[in-house]
Amino acid sequence: METIAPLLLAWWDAGHADLPWRQTRDPYLIWVSEIMLQQTQIATVIPYYNRWLAQFPTINALAEASVDDVLKLWEGLGYYSRARNLHAAAQIVSAQYGGVMPRTAHDLQKLPGIGRYTAAAIASIAYDEPVAVLDGNVIRVLTRLFDIADDVTVAATKRLLWDSAEKCVPDDRPGAYNQALMELGQRICITGSPECHRCPLTRLCLAQQRGTQMERPVRPPRKRIPHFDVVAGIVTRDDGRFLITQRPRDGMLGGLWEFPGGKREPGETLSAALVREIGEELGIDITVGRALRSIKHAYTHFRITLHPFEATWEAGDVQHLGVTDHAWVTVADVDHYAFAVTDRKIIKQIEAGAQQMRFDLE
């Protein structure tokens, strides 16, 4: 194990990816990048990262912002609890730590949204604390390097992997080492066909020697991903304004705005589901009109087909029975609100057909 770090650091020093967050030791900037990179590709993150720092260049600037402004800037990046946790943690750091990030992985884990991996990444890169990281890329490298044949989703295997990772971290340049390990998994020790001929650790890799690298890491068969039909209503008033609602902040897509609706129940027609959902969430009566183009979308654990409908408000005052807030808006107004990607696709349909529909443009 002692020989891994020198080989990996030499490979890193010979030429690693030049990314914006690698040009700083500022723990805030490293923290933002690590949160954005969770479940998201590097190419997608870079423009979001640059826009974020232009608007929130410091922890205190983020802490002073409204959560609605934070969600709006995060719009389209997905996994919105990450943005809410960033905001909440920034407020804690600003109020309790004078705007200075904690210096150890142990203390960093006390902040919302910062788990063991993220805390170690920040502490090692910003503060040179010799602590291990373990993400999907690192798991792939270690299971091949040590030819670990156990299911990596099992708690005992995870403990083994953390123990192996910790034993490999050098006291000198732990941040560079951790970044090199992650980049090795991202660029060389990839899923499917690892490029073993380019790997600096190939002569030490047990899986490569035994021909088992394609079988690592071991995971259980994927479960069937459920699918749901979801309805959404573009509910208009006589003045042409349409209704949008804000999701509860503590749920999925919390704090985002959307066109009201919900899941269709077994045996229900789509139009009946929309009438029921809007009645349950808002306490108003509607008439369902023309269907717009359906939208398919995949989340981590399920998939949906979203069925948007034009609809007309008929009676009742809007009540916040299943929502946090509501607004009657024009097409021009929607840019001021943060929506999930599916609702943004509905908005594009509205904008494309606004002249033929009865929506108010301004």
Short mmCIF file of the C-alpha atoms (twelve columns), coordinates in Angstrom:
data_MODEL
# 
_entry.id   MODEL 
# 
loop_
_atom_site.group_PDB 
_atom_site.id 
_atom_site.type_symbol 
_atom_site.label_atom_id 
_atom_site.label_alt_id 
_atom_site.label_comp_id 
_atom_site.label_asym_id 
_atom_site.label_seq_id 
_atom_site.Cartn_x 
_atom_site.Cartn_y 
_atom_site.Cartn_z 
_atom_site.pdbx_PDB_model_num 
ATOM 1   C CA . MET A 1   0.000   0.000   0.000   1 
ATOM 2   C CA . GLU A 2   2.889   2.337   0.661   1 
ATOM 3   C CA . THR A 3   3.751   2.474   -3.047  1 
ATOM 4   C CA . ILE A 4   0.317   3.591   -4.259  1 
ATOM 5   C CA . ALA A 5   0.581   7.253   -3.280  1 
ATOM 6   C CA . PRO A 6   3.929   8.038   -5.010  1 
ATOM 7   C CA . LEU A 7   2.799   6.392   -8.240  1 
ATOM 8   C CA . LEU A 8   -0.548  8.141   -8.182  1 
ATOM 9   C CA . LEU A 9   0.906   11.555  -7.327  1 
ATOM 10  C CA . ALA A 10  3.497   11.247  -10.093 1 
ATOM 11  C CA . TRP A 11  0.680   10.511  -12.553 1 
ATOM 12  C CA . TRP A 12  -1.288  13.488  -11.197 1 
ATOM 13  C CA . ASP A 13  1.695   15.821  -11.487 1 
ATOM 14  C CA . ALA A 14  2.331   14.723  -15.065 1 
ATOM 15  C CA . GLY A 15  -0.997  16.177  -16.156 1 
ATOM 16  C CA . HIS A 16  -4.453  16.325  -14.583 1 
ATOM 17  C CA . ALA A 17  -7.672  17.986  -15.727 1 
ATOM 18  C CA . ASP A 18  -7.605  21.773  -15.341 1 
ATOM 19  C CA . LEU A 19  -10.898 22.518  -13.602 1 
ATOM 20  C CA . PRO A 20  -12.012 25.842  -12.048 1 
ATOM 21  C CA . TRP A 21  -12.213 24.504  -8.479  1 
ATOM 22  C CA . ARG A 22  -8.683  23.121  -8.699  1 
ATOM 23  C CA . GLN A 23  -7.265  26.618  -8.940  1 
ATOM 24  C CA . THR A 24  -8.016  27.433  -5.309  1 
ATOM 25  C CA . ARG A 25  -7.557  26.219  -1.743  1 
ATOM 26  C CA . ASP A 26  -10.565 28.215  -0.552  1 
ATOM 27  C CA . PRO A 27  -12.704 25.694  1.367   1 
ATOM 28  C CA . TYR A 28  -15.933 27.473  0.377   1 
ATOM 29  C CA . LEU A 29  -15.187 27.133  -3.343  1 
ATOM 30  C CA . ILE A 30  -14.137 23.500  -2.910  1 
ATOM 31  C CA . TRP A 31  -17.301 22.823  -0.909  1 
ATOM 32  C CA . VAL A 32  -19.555 24.311  -3.605  1 
ATOM 33  C CA . SER A 33  -17.847 22.261  -6.319  1 
ATOM 34  C CA . GLU A 34  -18.093 19.021  -4.349  1 
ATOM 35  C CA . ILE A 35  -21.813 19.507  -3.694  1 
ATOM 36  C CA . MET A 36  -22.507 20.368  -7.333  1 
ATOM 37  C CA . LEU A 37  -20.541 17.363  -8.557  1 
ATOM 38  C CA . GLN A 38  -22.697 14.923  -6.613  1 
ATOM 39  C CA . GLN A 39  -24.735 12.954  -9.182  1 
ATOM 40  C CA . THR A 40  -23.763 15.475  -11.884 1 
ATOM 41  C CA . GLN A 41  -21.227 15.430  -14.731 1 
ATOM 42  C CA . ILE A 42  -18.293 17.834  -14.721 1 
ATOM 43  C CA . ALA A 43  -19.249 19.503  -18.016 1 
ATOM 44  C CA . THR A 44  -22.699 20.304  -16.623 1 
ATOM 45  C CA . VAL A 45  -21.318 21.670  -13.356 1 
ATOM 46  C CA . ILE A 46  -18.762 24.173  -14.719 1 
ATOM 47  C CA . PRO A 47  -21.202 26.871  -15.948 1 
ATOM 48  C CA . TYR A 48  -23.331 26.512  -12.799 1 
ATOM 49  C CA . TYR A 49  -20.216 26.804  -10.632 1 
ATOM 50  C CA . ASN A 50  -19.092 29.980  -12.402 1 
ATOM 51  C CA . ARG A 51  -22.546 31.588  -12.181 1 
ATOM 52  C CA . TRP A 52  -22.842 30.607  -8.508  1 
ATOM 53  C CA . LEU A 53  -19.563 32.274  -7.557  1 
ATOM 54  C CA . ALA A 54  -20.453 35.380  -9.544  1 
ATOM 55  C CA . GLN A 55  -23.615 35.777  -7.468  1 
ATOM 56  C CA . PHE A 56  -22.444 34.249  -4.160  1 
ATOM 57  C CA . PRO A 57  -18.662 34.811  -4.032  1 
ATOM 58  C CA . THR A 58  -18.426 34.219  -0.276  1 
ATOM 59  C CA . ILE A 59  -20.124 32.178  2.411   1 
ATOM 60  C CA . ASN A 60  -21.608 35.321  3.900   1 
ATOM 61  C CA . ALA A 61  -23.066 36.346  0.529   1 
ATOM 62  C CA . LEU A 62  -24.748 32.955  0.260   1 
ATOM 63  C CA . ALA A 63  -25.978 33.125  3.849   1 
ATOM 64  C CA . GLU A 64  -27.600 36.525  3.244   1 
ATOM 65  C CA . ALA A 65  -29.435 35.374  0.093   1 
ATOM 66  C CA . SER A 66  -33.014 34.143  0.101   1 
ATOM 67  C CA . VAL A 67  -33.600 30.447  -0.430  1 
ATOM 68  C CA . ASP A 68  -35.732 31.330  -3.473  1 
ATOM 69  C CA . ASP A 69  -32.757 33.114  -5.081  1 
ATOM 70  C CA . VAL A 70  -30.565 30.104  -4.288  1 
ATOM 71  C CA . LEU A 71  -33.020 27.670  -5.880  1 
ATOM 72  C CA . LYS A 72  -33.413 29.899  -8.921  1 
ATOM 73  C CA . LEU A 73  -29.650 29.867  -9.522  1 
ATOM 74  C CA . TRP A 74  -29.620 26.084  -9.043  1 
ATOM 75  C CA . GLU A 75  -32.519 25.620  -11.473 1 
ATOM 76  C CA . GLY A 76  -31.895 22.725  -13.857 1 
ATOM 77  C CA . LEU A 77  -29.047 21.174  -11.851 1 
ATOM 78  C CA . GLY A 78  -31.362 18.762  -10.036 1 
ATOM 79  C CA . TYR A 79  -31.247 17.206  -6.570  1 
ATOM 80  C CA . TYR A 80  -32.401 20.494  -5.079  1 
ATOM 81  C CA . SER A 81  -31.875 19.452  -1.469  1 
ATOM 82  C CA . ARG A 82  -28.194 20.081  -2.213  1 
ATOM 83  C CA . ALA A 83  -28.913 23.779  -2.773  1 
ATOM 84  C CA . ARG A 84  -31.108 24.054  0.305   1 
ATOM 85  C CA . ASN A 85  -28.434 22.393  2.437   1 
ATOM 86  C CA . LEU A 86  -25.721 24.658  1.031   1 
ATOM 87  C CA . HIS A 87  -27.804 27.667  2.003   1 
ATOM 88  C CA . ALA A 88  -28.612 26.333  5.478   1 
ATOM 89  C CA . ALA A 89  -25.001 25.389  6.153   1 
ATOM 90  C CA . ALA A 90  -23.755 28.788  4.962   1 
ATOM 91  C CA . GLN A 91  -26.067 30.481  7.437   1 
ATOM 92  C CA . ILE A 92  -24.645 28.314  10.233  1 
ATOM 93  C CA . VAL A 93  -21.036 29.024  9.206   1 
ATOM 94  C CA . SER A 94  -21.774 32.732  8.959   1 
ATOM 95  C CA . ALA A 95  -23.524 32.909  12.340  1 
ATOM 96  C CA . GLN A 96  -21.475 30.444  14.377  1 
ATOM 97  C CA . TYR A 97  -18.035 30.382  12.737  1 
ATOM 98  C CA . GLY A 98  -17.687 33.999  11.588  1 
ATOM 99  C CA . GLY A 99  -17.931 32.989  7.941   1 
ATOM 100 C CA . VAL A 100 -14.917 30.652  8.164   1 
ATOM 101 C CA . MET A 101 -15.370 26.960  7.294   1 
ATOM 102 C CA . PRO A 102 -14.424 24.426  9.996   1 
ATOM 103 C CA . ARG A 103 -10.904 23.048  9.480   1 
ATOM 104 C CA . THR A 104 -11.443 19.329  10.158  1 
ATOM 105 C CA . ALA A 105 -13.501 16.637  8.494   1 
ATOM 106 C CA . HIS A 106 -15.023 15.827  11.879  1 
ATOM 107 C CA . ASP A 107 -16.362 19.362  12.350  1 
ATOM 108 C CA . LEU A 108 -17.397 19.757  8.718   1 
ATOM 109 C CA . GLN A 109 -19.728 16.761  9.043   1 
ATOM 110 C CA . LYS A 110 -21.767 18.708  11.580  1 
ATOM 111 C CA . LEU A 111 -23.038 20.975  8.788   1 
ATOM 112 C CA . PRO A 112 -26.205 20.145  6.802   1 
ATOM 113 C CA . GLY A 113 -25.558 18.234  3.605   1 
ATOM 114 C CA . ILE A 114 -21.913 17.421  4.353   1 
ATOM 115 C CA . GLY A 115 -21.310 13.718  4.813   1 
ATOM 116 C CA . ARG A 116 -18.141 11.752  5.370   1 
ATOM 117 C CA . TYR A 117 -16.958 11.893  1.747   1 
ATOM 118 C CA . THR A 118 -17.586 15.616  1.231   1 
ATOM 119 C CA . ALA A 119 -16.045 16.540  4.587   1 
ATOM 120 C CA . ALA A 120 -12.909 14.562  3.745   1 
ATOM 121 C CA . ALA A 121 -12.643 16.110  0.285   1 
ATOM 122 C CA . ILE A 122 -12.857 19.651  1.681   1 
ATOM 123 C CA . ALA A 123 -10.534 19.000  4.632   1 
ATOM 124 C CA . SER A 124 -7.863  17.234  2.580   1 
ATOM 125 C CA . ILE A 125 -7.849  19.644  -0.376  1 
ATOM 126 C CA . ALA A 126 -8.232  22.915  1.535   1 
ATOM 127 C CA . TYR A 127 -6.466  22.082  4.801   1 
ATOM 128 C CA . ASP A 128 -4.168  19.114  3.998   1 
ATOM 129 C CA . GLU A 129 -5.848  16.868  6.551   1 
ATOM 130 C CA . PRO A 130 -4.871  13.242  5.730   1 
ATOM 131 C CA . VAL A 131 -8.382  11.806  5.547   1 
ATOM 132 C CA . ALA A 132 -9.772  9.369   2.993   1 
ATOM 133 C CA . VAL A 133 -12.472 9.926   0.397   1 
ATOM 134 C CA . LEU A 134 -14.766 7.230   -0.919  1 
ATOM 135 C CA . ASP A 135 -17.119 7.932   -3.811  1 
ATOM 136 C CA . GLY A 136 -18.220 5.847   -6.774  1 
ATOM 137 C CA . ASN A 137 -14.979 6.418   -8.683  1 
ATOM 138 C CA . VAL A 138 -12.813 5.528   -5.685  1 
ATOM 139 C CA . ILE A 139 -14.881 2.409   -4.951  1 
ATOM 140 C CA . ARG A 140 -14.287 1.228   -8.503  1 
ATOM 141 C CA . VAL A 141 -10.524 1.788   -8.218  1 
ATOM 142 C CA . LEU A 142 -10.167 0.109   -4.823  1 
ATOM 143 C CA . THR A 143 -12.300 -2.936  -5.617  1 
ATOM 144 C CA . ARG A 144 -10.154 -3.562  -8.684  1 
ATOM 145 C CA . LEU A 145 -6.872  -2.694  -7.013  1 
ATOM 146 C CA . PHE A 146 -7.495  -5.151  -4.154  1 
ATOM 147 C CA . ASP A 147 -9.811  -7.450  -6.169  1 
ATOM 148 C CA . ILE A 148 -12.655 -7.158  -3.658  1 
ATOM 149 C CA . ALA A 149 -15.344 -9.658  -4.645  1 
ATOM 150 C CA . ASP A 150 -17.925 -8.649  -2.027  1 
ATOM 151 C CA . ASP A 151 -21.106 -6.675  -2.720  1 
ATOM 152 C CA . VAL A 152 -20.154 -2.999  -2.289  1 
ATOM 153 C CA . THR A 153 -23.678 -2.067  -1.203  1 
ATOM 154 C CA . VAL A 154 -23.352 -4.186  1.964   1 
ATOM 155 C CA . ALA A 155 -22.358 -2.344  5.151   1 
ATOM 156 C CA . ALA A 156 -19.455 -4.681  5.952   1 
ATOM 157 C CA . THR A 157 -17.947 -4.141  2.502   1 
ATOM 158 C CA . LYS A 158 -18.324 -0.380  2.821   1 
ATOM 159 C CA . ARG A 159 -16.430 -0.524  6.118   1 
ATOM 160 C CA . LEU A 160 -13.699 -2.564  4.423   1 
ATOM 161 C CA . LEU A 161 -13.457 -0.003  1.616   1 
ATOM 162 C CA . TRP A 162 -13.253 2.928   4.027   1 
ATOM 163 C CA . ASP A 163 -10.553 1.101   5.981   1 
ATOM 164 C CA . SER A 164 -8.600  0.410   2.784   1 
ATOM 165 C CA . ALA A 165 -8.953  4.003   1.646   1 
ATOM 166 C CA . GLU A 166 -7.763  5.361   4.989   1 
ATOM 167 C CA . LYS A 167 -4.665  3.145   4.986   1 
ATOM 168 C CA . CYS A 168 -3.646  4.461   1.569   1 
ATOM 169 C CA . VAL A 169 -3.875  8.219   2.264   1 
ATOM 170 C CA . PRO A 170 -0.405  9.796   2.575   1 
ATOM 171 C CA . ASP A 171 0.423   12.444  5.177   1 
ATOM 172 C CA . ASP A 172 2.079   14.501  2.438   1 
ATOM 173 C CA . ARG A 173 -0.263  16.077  -0.148  1 
ATOM 174 C CA . PRO A 174 -3.423  14.180  0.841   1 
ATOM 175 C CA . GLY A 175 -5.613  16.577  -1.149  1 
ATOM 176 C CA . ALA A 176 -3.712  15.994  -4.385  1 
ATOM 177 C CA . TYR A 177 -3.733  12.257  -3.700  1 
ATOM 178 C CA . ASN A 178 -7.493  12.168  -3.148  1 
ATOM 179 C CA . GLN A 179 -8.145  14.183  -6.290  1 
ATOM 180 C CA . ALA A 180 -5.810  11.903  -8.252  1 
ATOM 181 C CA . LEU A 181 -7.629  8.821   -6.978  1 
ATOM 182 C CA . MET A 182 -10.997 10.251  -8.010  1 
ATOM 183 C CA . GLU A 183 -9.697  11.351  -11.409 1 
ATOM 184 C CA . LEU A 184 -8.173  7.935   -12.006 1 
ATOM 185 C CA . GLY A 185 -11.614 6.406   -11.567 1 
ATOM 186 C CA . GLN A 186 -13.234 9.047   -13.723 1 
ATOM 187 C CA . ARG A 187 -10.735 8.930   -16.614 1 
ATOM 188 C CA . ILE A 188 -8.934  5.564   -16.596 1 
ATOM 189 C CA . CYS A 189 -10.492 2.999   -14.245 1 
ATOM 190 C CA . ILE A 190 -13.870 3.524   -15.834 1 
ATOM 191 C CA . THR A 191 -17.051 1.475   -15.780 1 
ATOM 192 C CA . GLY A 192 -17.187 -1.171  -18.476 1 
ATOM 193 C CA . SER A 193 -13.758 -1.249  -20.119 1 
ATOM 194 C CA . PRO A 194 -10.997 0.167   -17.882 1 
ATOM 195 C CA . GLU A 195 -7.935  1.429   -19.746 1 
ATOM 196 C CA . CYS A 196 -5.468  -0.665  -17.768 1 
ATOM 197 C CA . HIS A 197 -2.607  0.054   -20.202 1 
ATOM 198 C CA . ARG A 198 -2.756  3.739   -19.182 1 
ATOM 199 C CA . CYS A 199 -3.131  3.191   -15.428 1 
ATOM 200 C CA . PRO A 200 -0.219  4.167   -13.165 1 
ATOM 201 C CA . LEU A 201 -1.255  1.422   -10.718 1 
ATOM 202 C CA . THR A 202 -1.650  -1.394  -13.243 1 
ATOM 203 C CA . ARG A 203 1.262   -3.508  -11.954 1 
ATOM 204 C CA . LEU A 204 -0.208  -3.361  -8.435  1 
ATOM 205 C CA . CYS A 205 -3.793  -4.105  -9.469  1 
ATOM 206 C CA . LEU A 206 -4.888  -7.560  -8.362  1 
ATOM 207 C CA . ALA A 207 -8.010  -7.576  -10.531 1 
ATOM 208 C CA . GLN A 208 -5.958  -6.754  -13.614 1 
ATOM 209 C CA . GLN A 209 -3.517  -9.554  -12.789 1 
ATOM 210 C CA . ARG A 210 -6.367  -12.035 -12.252 1 
ATOM 211 C CA . GLY A 211 -8.497  -10.856 -15.163 1 
ATOM 212 C CA . THR A 212 -11.437 -9.891  -12.945 1 
ATOM 213 C CA . GLN A 213 -11.441 -6.132  -13.531 1 
ATOM 214 C CA . MET A 214 -14.630 -6.308  -15.604 1 
ATOM 215 C CA . GLU A 215 -16.379 -8.003  -12.658 1 
ATOM 216 C CA . ARG A 216 -15.531 -5.282  -10.139 1 
ATOM 217 C CA . PRO A 217 -17.160 -3.664  -8.297  1 
ATOM 218 C CA . VAL A 218 -19.800 -6.257  -7.388  1 
ATOM 219 C CA . ARG A 219 -23.338 -4.933  -6.980  1 
ATOM 220 C CA . PRO A 220 -26.713 -6.688  -6.756  1 
ATOM 221 C CA . PRO A 221 -28.909 -6.823  -9.889  1 
ATOM 222 C CA . ARG A 222 -30.790 -3.611  -10.493 1 
ATOM 223 C CA . LYS A 223 -34.395 -3.566  -9.401  1 
ATOM 224 C CA . ARG A 224 -37.136 -2.681  -11.843 1 
ATOM 225 C CA . ILE A 225 -37.645 1.080   -11.787 1 
ATOM 226 C CA . PRO A 226 -41.309 2.016   -11.257 1 
ATOM 227 C CA . HIS A 227 -43.147 4.349   -13.617 1 
ATOM 228 C CA . PHE A 228 -45.912 6.827   -12.764 1 
ATOM 229 C CA . ASP A 229 -48.298 8.897   -14.847 1 
ATOM 230 C CA . VAL A 230 -48.413 12.450  -13.506 1 
ATOM 231 C CA . VAL A 231 -50.809 15.224  -14.497 1 
ATOM 232 C CA . ALA A 232 -50.300 18.973  -14.404 1 
ATOM 233 C CA . GLY A 233 -52.753 21.776  -15.069 1 
ATOM 234 C CA . ILE A 234 -52.127 25.113  -16.753 1 
ATOM 235 C CA . VAL A 235 -55.086 26.661  -14.978 1 
ATOM 236 C CA . THR A 236 -56.116 30.052  -16.358 1 
ATOM 237 C CA . ARG A 237 -58.435 32.796  -15.120 1 
ATOM 238 C CA . ASP A 238 -60.548 35.096  -17.238 1 
ATOM 239 C CA . ASP A 239 -57.708 37.652  -17.312 1 
ATOM 240 C CA . GLY A 240 -55.383 35.136  -19.008 1 
ATOM 241 C CA . ARG A 241 -53.080 34.647  -16.017 1 
ATOM 242 C CA . PHE A 242 -52.290 31.073  -15.050 1 
ATOM 243 C CA . LEU A 243 -51.684 29.405  -11.727 1 
ATOM 244 C CA . ILE A 244 -48.362 28.156  -10.384 1 
ATOM 245 C CA . THR A 245 -47.764 26.678  -6.939  1 
ATOM 246 C CA . GLN A 246 -44.743 26.212  -4.701  1 
ATOM 247 C CA . ARG A 247 -43.873 22.751  -3.442  1 
ATOM 248 C CA . PRO A 248 -43.396 22.201  0.318   1 
ATOM 249 C CA . ARG A 249 -39.789 22.978  1.222   1 
ATOM 250 C CA . ASP A 250 -39.187 19.731  3.086   1 
ATOM 251 C CA . GLY A 251 -40.182 17.357  0.281   1 
ATOM 252 C CA . MET A 252 -38.887 16.268  -3.107  1 
ATOM 253 C CA . LEU A 253 -38.025 19.302  -5.278  1 
ATOM 254 C CA . GLY A 254 -38.768 21.312  -2.143  1 
ATOM 255 C CA . GLY A 255 -39.272 25.025  -2.653  1 
ATOM 256 C CA . LEU A 256 -39.558 24.829  -6.444  1 
ATOM 257 C CA . TRP A 257 -42.544 26.159  -8.345  1 
ATOM 258 C CA . GLU A 258 -44.674 23.988  -10.596 1 
ATOM 259 C CA . PHE A 259 -47.916 23.627  -12.456 1 
ATOM 260 C CA . PRO A 260 -50.316 22.036  -9.940  1 
ATOM 261 C CA . GLY A 261 -51.232 18.377  -10.240 1 
ATOM 262 C CA . GLY A 262 -49.966 14.991  -9.106  1 
ATOM 263 C CA . LYS A 263 -49.950 11.229  -9.681  1 
ATOM 264 C CA . ARG A 264 -52.811 9.422   -11.364 1 
ATOM 265 C CA . GLU A 265 -54.395 6.725   -9.228  1 
ATOM 266 C CA . PRO A 266 -55.113 3.242   -10.654 1 
ATOM 267 C CA . GLY A 267 -58.265 3.234   -12.777 1 
ATOM 268 C CA . GLU A 268 -58.423 7.041   -13.037 1 
ATOM 269 C CA . THR A 269 -58.533 8.954   -16.287 1 
ATOM 270 C CA . LEU A 270 -55.915 11.677  -16.658 1 
ATOM 271 C CA . SER A 271 -58.494 14.455  -16.577 1 
ATOM 272 C CA . ALA A 272 -60.193 13.011  -13.483 1 
ATOM 273 C CA . ALA A 273 -56.807 12.774  -11.767 1 
ATOM 274 C CA . LEU A 274 -56.118 16.447  -12.482 1 
ATOM 275 C CA . VAL A 275 -59.493 17.565  -11.117 1 
ATOM 276 C CA . ARG A 276 -58.978 15.487  -7.969  1 
ATOM 277 C CA . GLU A 277 -55.365 16.562  -7.341  1 
ATOM 278 C CA . ILE A 278 -56.090 20.257  -7.747  1 
ATOM 279 C CA . GLY A 279 -59.120 19.961  -5.517  1 
ATOM 280 C CA . GLU A 280 -57.084 18.192  -2.828  1 
ATOM 281 C CA . GLU A 281 -54.095 20.541  -2.992  1 
ATOM 282 C CA . LEU A 282 -55.788 23.873  -3.666  1 
ATOM 283 C CA . GLY A 283 -59.505 23.533  -2.928  1 
ATOM 284 C CA . ILE A 284 -60.620 24.932  -6.293  1 
ATOM 285 C CA . ASP A 285 -62.804 23.604  -9.107  1 
ATOM 286 C CA . ILE A 286 -61.497 23.457  -12.664 1 
ATOM 287 C CA . THR A 287 -62.593 22.381  -16.114 1 
ATOM 288 C CA . VAL A 288 -59.991 20.345  -17.981 1 
ATOM 289 C CA . GLY A 289 -59.314 21.314  -21.587 1 
ATOM 290 C CA . ARG A 290 -56.856 20.381  -24.307 1 
ATOM 291 C CA . ALA A 291 -53.879 18.113  -23.638 1 
ATOM 292 C CA . LEU A 292 -50.386 19.362  -24.411 1 
ATOM 293 C CA . ARG A 293 -47.446 17.204  -25.414 1 
ATOM 294 C CA . SER A 294 -46.474 14.631  -22.765 1 
ATOM 295 C CA . ILE A 295 -43.026 14.773  -21.148 1 
ATOM 296 C CA . LYS A 296 -40.981 11.761  -20.062 1 
ATOM 297 C CA . HIS A 297 -38.452 12.170  -17.254 1 
ATOM 298 C CA . ALA A 298 -36.280 9.847   -15.165 1 
ATOM 299 C CA . TYR A 299 -35.441 10.444  -11.516 1 
ATOM 300 C CA . THR A 300 -33.018 8.331   -9.489  1 
ATOM 301 C CA . HIS A 301 -35.524 5.752   -8.268  1 
ATOM 302 C CA . PHE A 302 -38.506 6.142   -10.602 1 
ATOM 303 C CA . ARG A 303 -39.660 7.468   -13.964 1 
ATOM 304 C CA . ILE A 304 -42.650 9.566   -14.901 1 
ATOM 305 C CA . THR A 305 -44.672 10.590  -17.901 1 
ATOM 306 C CA . LEU A 306 -45.991 14.078  -17.238 1 
ATOM 307 C CA . HIS A 307 -49.295 14.908  -18.944 1 
ATOM 308 C CA . PRO A 308 -49.964 18.669  -19.046 1 
ATOM 309 C CA . PHE A 309 -53.456 20.003  -19.756 1 
ATOM 310 C CA . GLU A 310 -54.920 23.388  -20.352 1 
ATOM 311 C CA . ALA A 311 -57.588 24.013  -17.720 1 
ATOM 312 C CA . THR A 312 -59.915 26.776  -16.598 1 
ATOM 313 C CA . TRP A 313 -60.549 27.948  -13.043 1 
ATOM 314 C CA . GLU A 314 -64.257 27.713  -12.298 1 
ATOM 315 C CA . ALA A 315 -64.819 28.347  -8.575  1 
ATOM 316 C CA . GLY A 316 -63.198 28.539  -5.161  1 
ATOM 317 C CA . ASP A 317 -60.421 30.557  -3.557  1 
ATOM 318 C CA . VAL A 318 -56.970 28.995  -3.705  1 
ATOM 319 C CA . GLN A 319 -56.074 27.319  -0.416  1 
ATOM 320 C CA . HIS A 320 -52.634 26.052  0.588   1 
ATOM 321 C CA . LEU A 321 -53.749 22.510  1.431   1 
ATOM 322 C CA . GLY A 322 -50.802 20.723  -0.183  1 
ATOM 323 C CA . VAL A 323 -48.605 23.604  -1.298  1 
ATOM 324 C CA . THR A 324 -46.533 26.337  0.340   1 
ATOM 325 C CA . ASP A 325 -47.580 29.256  -1.856  1 
ATOM 326 C CA . HIS A 326 -49.244 30.143  -5.141  1 
ATOM 327 C CA . ALA A 327 -49.203 32.901  -7.755  1 
ATOM 328 C CA . TRP A 328 -51.240 33.913  -10.783 1 
ATOM 329 C CA . VAL A 329 -48.672 34.826  -13.437 1 
ATOM 330 C CA . THR A 330 -48.108 35.785  -17.037 1 
ATOM 331 C CA . VAL A 331 -45.708 34.136  -19.453 1 
ATOM 332 C CA . ALA A 332 -43.256 36.972  -18.825 1 
ATOM 333 C CA . ASP A 333 -43.387 36.413  -15.063 1 
ATOM 334 C CA . VAL A 334 -42.176 32.819  -14.990 1 
ATOM 335 C CA . ASP A 335 -38.479 33.675  -15.352 1 
ATOM 336 C CA . HIS A 336 -38.592 35.060  -11.811 1 
ATOM 337 C CA . TYR A 337 -39.440 31.636  -10.366 1 
ATOM 338 C CA . ALA A 338 -37.401 28.442  -10.002 1 
ATOM 339 C CA . PHE A 339 -38.961 25.425  -11.736 1 
ATOM 340 C CA . ALA A 340 -37.901 21.813  -12.173 1 
ATOM 341 C CA . VAL A 341 -36.816 20.767  -15.659 1 
ATOM 342 C CA . THR A 342 -40.163 19.101  -16.445 1 
ATOM 343 C CA . ASP A 343 -42.119 22.272  -15.712 1 
ATOM 344 C CA . ARG A 344 -39.653 24.312  -17.759 1 
ATOM 345 C CA . LYS A 345 -40.563 22.062  -20.700 1 
ATOM 346 C CA . ILE A 346 -44.236 22.909  -20.142 1 
ATOM 347 C CA . ILE A 347 -43.317 26.596  -20.119 1 
ATOM 348 C CA . LYS A 348 -41.597 26.179  -23.491 1 
ATOM 349 C CA . GLN A 349 -44.807 24.721  -24.891 1 
ATOM 350 C CA . ILE A 350 -46.758 27.654  -23.470 1 
ATOM 351 C CA . GLU A 351 -44.312 30.162  -24.961 1 
ATOM 352 C CA . ALA A 352 -44.418 28.429  -28.334 1 
ATOM 353 C CA . GLY A 353 -48.214 28.510  -28.491 1 
ATOM 354 C CA . ALA A 354 -49.021 31.561  -26.395 1 
ATOM 355 C CA . GLN A 355 -50.466 33.522  -29.310 1 
ATOM 356 C CA . GLN A 356 -52.980 30.747  -30.027 1 
ATOM 357 C CA . MET A 357 -53.775 30.047  -26.378 1 
ATOM 358 C CA . ARG A 358 -55.574 32.375  -24.028 1 
ATOM 359 C CA . PHE A 359 -52.562 33.057  -21.778 1 
ATOM 360 C CA . ASP A 360 -51.549 36.578  -20.836 1 
ATOM 361 C CA . LEU A 361 -48.082 37.320  -22.208 1 
ATOM 362 C CA . GLU A 362 -47.163 40.255  -19.963 1 
# 
